[in-house]
Amino acid sequence: MKLLSLATNSSASAGYVSILTLPVVAALLLLLLGSATQQHRLQRQWHLQSAADAMALSAATIMAREFNLLAIVNRAIIANQVTRGQLLGLSSWYSNLATAALRLAVVSSVIPYVNVLTRYLATIMQRIEQPLRAIIQAALVMQQVVETVLHTAQWMIRSSFAMLIPKTLTELAQRQQVAEQSWEIFHSPGLIEFPWLWWRVVTPQLGVQDESLLADMVTASRDPFSQSRSYRWLDGGLVRIQKTGGSELQVEQYGRWGWQALDTVAVHINLLFTRQEIPWGYGAAYQTTAINRMTNDAFGRSRRSNPRTTRGAVANQHNYGVALNPQYFNQRELLPTEWPAVIVKFDRVVAKAGLRFSRPPQMPRRDGRIERANLFNPLWEPELQALTTADKLVLERFL
């Protein structure tokens, strides 16, 4: 009986212990369940944040590509304009050589044997001049076609890339398995949906309404042949042969663009009491506007060095038709505070990415200056950005 009593007491004690541990076990289970739920929530939050960062950076990458493509096309437009100056310069330069060869044939006509060679040379150059002018005319027409294609390409870039961003982000959300989550993309600071302000970031420009920006860049981009073809052929003290020439971009007050080119060769005889200029060769060509006025420094200082020969070139200039005014996309002021950025927003997750303009250290400027942001060099790149105070206020107040 005593053993039975002890067994009964042990069973009762075990039952009391089991009843006391049930709340502890339940609490532990609830703690583990809460921890697992919190971990799942944090993992889901991290996954959404990663997806939002990837989507925002992808949008900024597409925006940077558009800026870089516009910059490349703008550079191509400048190169196309410089090519016009080169073609007209080639025309005037060859006309100058042709007239110089003809003058040499006339002067050497009394010299036996030499006159045959100079007359043959002058005849050949005269025969080549007309086909050369036809080739230059065709090349100028082709340059106009190329410029039209470049401008059309910029319009297509502007219209297609803005529509490409939402489509790309939708595909990216599907690939990251967050398509069931509703998301939105806004212009920073997050008040207006993309792409309503994107059309105003870069606007179409005319070469006659941009405060001479494009004209100055084209003039500064001329190659040495177009800038100045002036040098001395001979300097013998009393007798000096001076060669001058160059190609100039002419922008009229009413807005038309045109190119002009002029070349001269003159023999200068410096005697004791007199100086004589003997015109030897000249050539001039223009597109849109004829050469009717010039400064002393224009066309490689032709008017200052060979004034009499320059007048002869102006009187015999060749017309290559009319050039259309260039059109391009640009924004004059691209301050860092105005660099475009977008915000991608999920339910409780926000990510921001934008553009920045940076010249790599491996590509320094020749003048050593820091280059400001522009749409003439493809140096735009995307980056993830932190939310500014304005972004946070707008998101908290309106979204």
C-alpha positions as CSV (number, residue, x, y, z in Angstrom):
1,M,0.0,0.0,0.0
2,K,2.9,2.3,0.7
3,L,4.3,1.7,-2.7
4,L,1.0,2.4,-4.4
5,S,0.7,5.7,-2.5
6,L,4.2,6.8,-3.7
7,A,3.3,6.0,-7.3
8,T,0.1,7.9,-7.1
9,N,1.9,11.0,-5.7
10,S,4.6,10.8,-8.5
11,S,1.9,10.7,-11.2
12,A,0.1,13.7,-9.7
13,S,3.4,15.7,-9.5
14,A,4.1,14.9,-13.2
15,G,0.6,16.0,-14.2
16,Y,1.1,19.3,-12.4
17,V,4.5,19.9,-14.1
18,S,2.9,19.2,-17.5
19,I,0.1,21.7,-16.9
20,L,2.7,24.3,-15.8
21,T,4.9,23.8,-18.9
22,L,2.0,24.2,-21.5
23,P,2.0,28.0,-21.3
24,V,5.8,28.1,-21.7
25,V,5.7,25.8,-24.7
26,A,2.8,27.8,-26.2
27,A,4.7,31.0,-25.6
28,L,7.8,29.6,-27.2
29,L,5.7,28.4,-30.2
30,L,4.2,31.9,-30.5
31,L,7.7,33.5,-30.3
32,L,9.0,31.2,-33.0
33,L,6.0,31.8,-35.2
34,G,6.3,35.6,-34.7
35,S,10.1,35.4,-35.4
36,A,9.4,33.4,-38.6
37,T,6.7,35.8,-39.7
38,Q,9.0,38.8,-39.0
39,Q,11.8,37.2,-40.9
40,H,9.5,36.5,-43.8
41,R,8.3,40.1,-43.7
42,L,11.9,41.4,-43.6
43,Q,12.9,39.1,-46.4
44,R,9.9,40.2,-48.5
45,Q,10.7,43.8,-47.7
46,W,14.4,43.3,-48.8
47,H,13.2,41.6,-51.9
48,L,10.9,44.5,-52.8
49,Q,13.7,47.0,-52.0
50,S,16.1,45.1,-54.2
51,A,13.5,45.0,-57.0
52,A,12.8,48.7,-56.6
53,D,16.5,49.6,-56.8
54,A,17.0,47.5,-59.9
55,M,13.9,49.0,-61.6
56,A,15.0,52.6,-60.7
57,L,18.5,52.0,-61.9
58,S,17.2,50.4,-65.1
59,A,15.1,53.5,-65.8
60,A,18.1,55.8,-65.2
61,T,20.2,53.6,-67.5
62,I,17.7,54.1,-70.3
63,M,17.6,57.8,-69.6
64,A,21.4,58.0,-69.7
65,R,21.5,56.1,-73.0
66,E,19.1,58.5,-74.5
67,F,21.2,61.5,-73.4
68,N,24.3,59.9,-74.8
69,L,22.7,59.1,-78.1
70,L,21.4,62.7,-78.4
71,A,24.9,63.9,-77.7
72,I,26.5,61.6,-80.3
73,V,23.9,62.8,-82.9
74,N,24.6,66.5,-82.0
75,R,28.3,65.9,-82.6
76,A,27.4,64.3,-85.9
77,I,25.4,67.4,-86.8
78,I,28.5,69.6,-86.0
79,A,30.7,67.3,-88.1
80,N,28.2,67.4,-91.0
81,Q,28.3,71.2,-90.9
82,V,32.1,71.3,-90.8
83,T,32.1,68.9,-93.9
84,R,30.2,71.6,-95.8
85,G,33.0,74.1,-95.1
86,Q,35.5,71.6,-96.2
87,L,33.7,70.9,-99.5
88,L,33.3,74.6,-100.3
89,G,37.0,75.1,-99.3
90,L,38.0,72.4,-101.7
91,S,36.1,74.1,-104.5
92,S,37.6,77.5,-104.0
93,W,41.1,76.1,-103.4
94,Y,41.0,74.1,-106.7
95,S,39.6,77.2,-108.6
96,N,42.5,79.2,-107.2
97,L,45.0,76.6,-108.5
98,A,43.3,76.5,-111.9
99,T,43.4,80.2,-112.3
100,A,47.0,80.3,-111.1
101,A,47.9,77.6,-113.6
102,L,46.2,79.6,-116.4
103,R,48.1,82.7,-115.4
104,L,51.4,80.7,-115.4
105,A,50.6,79.5,-118.9
106,V,50.1,83.0,-120.1
107,V,53.3,84.3,-118.6
108,S,55.4,81.4,-119.8
109,S,53.9,81.4,-123.3
110,V,57.1,83.1,-124.7
111,I,59.4,80.5,-123.2
112,P,60.1,77.6,-125.5
113,Y,59.3,74.1,-124.3
114,V,58.1,75.4,-120.9
115,N,55.1,76.9,-122.5
116,V,53.9,73.5,-123.8
117,L,54.1,72.0,-120.3
118,T,52.3,75.0,-118.6
119,R,49.6,75.2,-121.3
120,Y,49.0,71.4,-121.0
121,L,48.7,71.7,-117.2
122,A,46.3,74.6,-117.4
123,T,44.1,72.8,-119.9
124,I,43.9,69.7,-117.7
125,M,43.0,71.7,-114.6
126,Q,40.3,73.6,-116.5
127,R,38.8,70.4,-117.7
128,I,38.8,68.8,-114.2
129,E,37.1,71.9,-112.6
130,Q,33.6,71.3,-113.9
131,P,33.4,67.6,-113.0
132,L,34.8,68.5,-109.6
133,R,32.1,71.1,-109.0
134,A,29.4,68.6,-110.0
135,I,30.9,66.1,-107.4
136,I,31.0,68.8,-104.7
137,Q,27.4,69.8,-105.5
138,A,26.3,66.1,-105.2
139,A,28.2,65.8,-101.9
140,L,26.5,68.9,-100.5
141,V,23.1,67.5,-101.4
142,M,24.1,64.3,-99.7
143,Q,25.2,66.2,-96.6
144,Q,21.7,67.8,-96.4
145,V,20.1,64.4,-96.6
146,V,22.4,63.1,-93.8
147,E,21.5,66.1,-91.6
148,T,17.8,65.5,-92.2
149,V,18.2,61.8,-91.2
150,L,20.1,62.8,-88.1
151,H,17.4,65.2,-87.0
152,T,14.7,62.5,-87.7
153,A,16.8,60.0,-85.6
154,Q,16.7,62.4,-82.7
155,W,13.0,62.7,-82.8
156,M,12.7,58.9,-82.9
157,I,15.0,58.6,-80.0
158,R,13.0,61.1,-77.9
159,S,9.7,59.5,-78.7
160,S,10.7,55.8,-78.3
161,F,12.9,55.9,-75.2
162,A,10.2,57.5,-73.0
163,M,7.8,54.7,-73.9
164,L,10.5,52.1,-73.4
165,I,11.0,52.8,-69.7
166,P,7.6,51.7,-68.4
167,K,7.7,48.7,-70.6
168,T,11.1,47.7,-69.4
169,L,10.2,48.1,-65.8
170,T,7.1,46.0,-66.2
171,E,9.2,43.1,-67.7
172,L,11.7,43.6,-64.9
173,A,9.0,43.3,-62.3
174,Q,7.8,40.1,-63.8
175,R,11.3,38.6,-63.9
176,Q,11.8,39.5,-60.2
177,Q,8.4,37.9,-59.4
178,V,6.9,41.1,-58.0
179,A,4.5,41.7,-60.8
180,E,1.6,41.1,-58.4
181,Q,2.7,44.1,-56.4
182,S,1.4,47.5,-57.6
183,W,4.2,49.9,-58.4
184,E,4.5,53.5,-59.8
185,I,7.3,55.6,-61.3
186,F,7.5,59.3,-60.7
187,H,9.7,62.2,-61.6
188,S,11.8,63.3,-58.6
189,P,10.6,64.7,-56.1
190,G,7.8,62.2,-56.7
191,L,4.7,64.4,-57.4
192,I,4.2,63.8,-61.2
193,E,4.1,60.4,-62.9
194,F,6.7,59.6,-65.5
195,P,7.0,60.5,-68.4
196,W,5.0,63.7,-68.4
197,L,8.0,66.0,-67.5
198,W,10.5,64.0,-69.6
199,W,9.5,65.8,-72.8
200,R,10.5,69.1,-71.2
201,V,14.0,68.0,-70.1
202,V,15.4,68.2,-73.7
203,T,13.7,70.4,-76.2
204,P,14.1,70.9,-80.0
205,Q,16.4,73.8,-80.9
206,L,17.0,75.8,-84.1
207,G,20.5,76.9,-85.0
208,V,19.2,80.5,-85.4
209,Q,17.4,80.6,-82.0
210,D,20.0,79.2,-79.6
211,E,22.1,82.4,-78.9
212,S,24.7,81.2,-81.5
213,L,25.6,78.2,-79.4
214,L,25.7,75.7,-82.3
215,A,27.3,78.2,-84.7
216,D,30.1,78.9,-82.2
217,M,30.7,75.2,-81.7
218,V,30.8,74.6,-85.4
219,T,33.2,77.4,-86.0
220,A,35.5,76.2,-83.2
221,S,35.3,72.6,-84.6
222,R,36.8,73.6,-88.0
223,D,39.8,71.6,-89.1
224,P,43.1,73.5,-90.0
225,F,42.3,73.4,-93.7
226,S,39.0,75.1,-93.2
227,Q,40.2,77.6,-90.6
228,S,43.1,79.1,-92.6
229,R,44.9,78.3,-95.8
230,S,47.2,81.2,-95.6
231,Y,51.0,81.0,-95.9
232,R,53.8,82.4,-98.0
233,W,54.8,80.6,-101.1
234,L,58.0,82.7,-101.6
235,D,59.7,85.4,-99.6
236,G,62.5,86.9,-101.7
237,G,62.7,90.3,-100.1
238,L,61.6,92.5,-102.9
239,V,59.3,89.8,-104.3
240,R,56.8,87.9,-102.1
241,I,54.1,85.4,-103.1
242,Q,51.3,85.3,-100.5
243,K,48.7,82.5,-100.4
244,T,45.5,83.2,-98.4
245,G,42.2,81.4,-97.9
246,G,39.7,79.9,-95.5
247,S,36.1,78.8,-95.0
248,E,33.6,80.8,-92.9
249,L,30.2,80.0,-91.5
250,Q,27.8,82.9,-92.2
251,V,24.7,83.4,-90.2
252,E,22.4,86.1,-91.5
253,Q,20.4,88.4,-89.3
254,Y,17.2,86.8,-90.5
255,G,18.5,83.4,-89.5
256,R,19.7,81.5,-92.6
257,W,22.9,79.5,-92.3
258,G,25.4,79.4,-95.1
259,W,29.1,78.6,-95.8
260,Q,31.6,80.7,-97.8
261,A,35.1,79.9,-99.0
262,L,37.7,82.0,-100.6
263,D,41.3,81.4,-101.8
264,T,43.8,83.8,-103.4
265,V,47.4,83.9,-104.5
266,A,49.1,87.2,-105.3
267,V,52.7,88.4,-106.1
268,H,53.8,91.4,-104.1
269,I,56.6,93.6,-105.4
270,N,58.1,95.9,-102.8
271,L,60.1,98.7,-104.5
272,L,61.6,101.7,-102.9
273,F,58.7,104.1,-103.3
274,T,55.9,101.8,-104.4
275,R,54.2,98.4,-103.6
276,Q,52.4,96.4,-106.3
277,E,50.1,93.5,-105.9
278,I,49.7,91.3,-109.0
279,P,46.8,88.9,-108.8
280,W,47.9,85.4,-109.7
281,G,45.1,83.0,-108.7
282,Y,41.8,83.2,-107.0
283,G,38.7,81.1,-106.3
284,A,35.5,81.6,-104.2
285,A,32.4,79.5,-103.5
286,Y,29.4,79.9,-101.3
287,Q,26.2,78.2,-100.2
288,T,23.0,80.3,-99.3
289,T,24.7,83.7,-99.2
290,A,27.2,85.3,-101.6
291,I,30.3,86.9,-100.3
292,N,29.5,90.6,-100.3
293,R,31.2,91.8,-97.1
294,M,34.1,90.6,-95.0
295,T,36.3,91.6,-92.2
296,N,40.1,91.9,-92.5
297,D,40.6,88.7,-90.5
298,A,38.1,86.6,-92.5
299,F,39.2,83.9,-94.9
300,G,42.7,83.7,-93.5
301,R,43.2,87.5,-93.7
302,S,42.7,87.5,-97.4
303,R,41.4,91.1,-97.5
304,R,44.3,92.4,-95.5
305,S,47.0,90.4,-97.3
306,N,45.7,90.3,-100.9
307,P,43.0,93.0,-101.2
308,R,43.1,93.3,-105.0
309,T,43.1,89.6,-105.6
310,T,40.3,89.2,-103.1
311,R,38.1,91.5,-105.1
312,G,38.7,89.4,-108.2
313,A,37.7,86.3,-106.3
314,V,34.5,87.9,-105.0
315,A,33.6,88.9,-108.5
316,N,33.9,85.3,-109.7
317,Q,32.4,83.3,-106.9
318,H,30.5,80.1,-107.6
319,N,27.0,79.4,-106.2
320,Y,26.2,76.0,-104.6
321,G,22.6,76.6,-103.7
322,V,20.9,77.0,-100.4
323,A,21.5,75.1,-97.1
324,L,18.8,74.4,-94.6
325,N,19.1,75.7,-91.1
326,P,20.2,72.9,-88.7
327,Q,17.9,71.6,-86.0
328,Y,18.8,69.6,-83.0
329,F,17.9,68.7,-79.4
330,N,19.6,70.4,-76.5
331,Q,19.1,72.0,-73.1
332,R,21.3,75.0,-72.4
333,E,21.3,74.9,-68.6
334,L,21.9,71.4,-67.1
335,L,22.8,72.3,-63.5
336,P,23.3,69.4,-61.1
337,T,20.0,70.3,-59.3
338,E,18.3,69.8,-62.7
339,W,19.7,66.5,-63.7
340,P,16.8,64.1,-64.2
341,A,15.9,61.5,-61.7
342,V,13.1,59.0,-61.1
343,I,11.5,57.4,-58.1
344,V,10.0,53.9,-58.1
345,K,7.5,53.2,-55.4
346,F,5.9,50.0,-54.2
347,D,3.6,49.8,-51.2
348,R,6.1,50.6,-48.5
349,V,9.3,50.6,-50.6
350,V,10.9,53.5,-52.4
351,A,14.0,53.7,-54.7
352,K,15.5,56.6,-56.5
353,A,18.0,56.7,-59.4
354,G,19.2,59.5,-61.6
355,L,21.8,60.8,-64.0
356,R,25.1,62.4,-63.5
357,F,27.6,63.9,-65.9
358,S,31.2,63.0,-65.4
359,R,34.3,63.1,-67.6
360,P,36.7,60.2,-66.8
361,P,40.1,61.1,-65.5
362,Q,41.5,59.1,-68.5
363,M,39.9,61.7,-70.8
364,P,41.0,65.1,-69.5
365,R,40.2,68.3,-71.4
366,R,43.1,69.9,-73.2
367,D,42.5,73.2,-71.4
368,G,42.4,71.5,-68.0
369,R,39.0,73.0,-67.1
370,I,36.2,71.1,-65.6
371,E,33.5,70.4,-68.2
372,R,30.0,71.3,-67.3
373,A,27.1,69.0,-68.1
374,N,26.0,69.2,-71.8
375,L,24.4,67.3,-74.6
376,F,27.4,67.4,-76.9
377,N,29.6,64.8,-75.2
378,P,28.2,61.3,-74.3
379,L,29.4,61.3,-70.7
380,W,26.1,60.6,-68.9
381,E,25.8,57.6,-66.5
382,P,23.2,56.3,-64.1
383,E,23.5,56.0,-60.4
384,L,21.3,55.1,-57.4
385,Q,20.6,58.2,-55.3
386,A,19.4,58.8,-51.7
387,L,16.1,60.5,-51.2
388,T,16.3,64.2,-50.6
389,T,14.3,66.1,-48.0
390,A,12.0,67.3,-50.8
391,D,11.5,63.8,-51.9
392,K,10.6,62.6,-48.4
393,L,8.2,65.5,-47.8
394,V,6.4,64.9,-51.1
395,L,6.2,61.1,-50.7
396,E,4.9,61.5,-47.1
397,R,2.4,64.2,-47.9
398,F,0.9,63.1,-51.2
399,L,1.7,59.4,-51.6
